Amino acid sequence: MKKLLLTLSIAMLSATAYAAETDLSAKWDALDMNTDGVISKEEAAANPEVASNWDEIDLNKDGSVDTQEFVDFYSK
């Protein structure tokens, strides 16, 4: 019984992680409007959360956010 509960708990955590990853992927796709693999400050303006946290998300201060910066921000 304990093994079954552990297995179910792991499965639920995996499903939750997958759902979060899917949501993040959808958010990225909505923001990267020109599909160039980065989010520009102009594209970020479409999402108030990203726009208001721009300086924190754009870690290397190159004026665009790549996927790693995006994932790092939302992984906090």
C-alpha positions in Angstrom: 0.0 0.0 0.0 2.8 2.4 0.9 4.5 1.6 -2.4 1.3 2.4 -4.3 0.9 5.7 -2.5 4.5 6.6 -3.3 4.0 5.7 -6.9 0.8 7.8 -7.2 2.5 10.7 -5.4 5.4 10.6 -7.9 3.0 10.4 -10.8 1.0 13.4 -9.5 4.2 15.4 -9.1 5.3 14.5 -12.7 1.9 15.5 -14.0 2.1 18.8 -12.2 5.6 19.5 -13.5 4.4 18.6 -17.1 1.5 21.0 -16.8 3.7 23.8 -15.6 6.2 23.1 -18.4 3.3 23.1 -20.9 2.0 26.4 -19.5 5.4 28.0 -19.7 5.9 26.8 -23.3 2.5 28.2 -24.3 3.5 31.5 -22.6 6.8 31.6 -24.5 5.0 30.8 -27.9 2.5 33.6 -27.3 5.3 36.1 -26.6 7.8 35.2 -29.3 5.5 36.5 -32.0 8.1 36.5 -34.8 9.4 33.0 -33.8 13.1 34.1 -33.8 13.8 32.3 -30.6 14.1 35.3 -28.3 11.6 37.7 -26.8 12.2 41.4 -27.5 11.2 44.1 -25.2 8.5 45.1 -27.7 7.1 41.5 -27.7 7.3 41.4 -23.8 5.0 44.4 -23.7 2.1 42.0 -24.5 2.5 40.4 -21.1 2.4 42.8 -18.1 4.2 40.3 -15.8 7.2 39.9 -18.2 7.3 43.6 -19.1 7.3 44.7 -15.5 10.1 42.2 -14.6 12.1 42.8 -17.8 15.3 43.9 -16.0 15.2 40.8 -13.8 14.5 38.4 -16.6 17.1 39.8 -19.1 20.1 38.6 -17.1 22.8 39.4 -19.6 21.3 42.8 -20.5 21.4 42.2 -24.2 17.9 43.6 -24.8 16.3 40.2 -25.5 15.2 37.2 -23.4 16.3 33.8 -24.5 14.7 30.5 -23.4 17.2 29.9 -20.6 16.6 33.3 -19.1 12.8 32.8 -19.4 12.9 29.4 -17.8 15.3 30.6 -15.0 12.9 33.4 -14.1 9.9 31.1 -13.9 11.8 28.4 -12.0 12.3 30.6 -9.0 
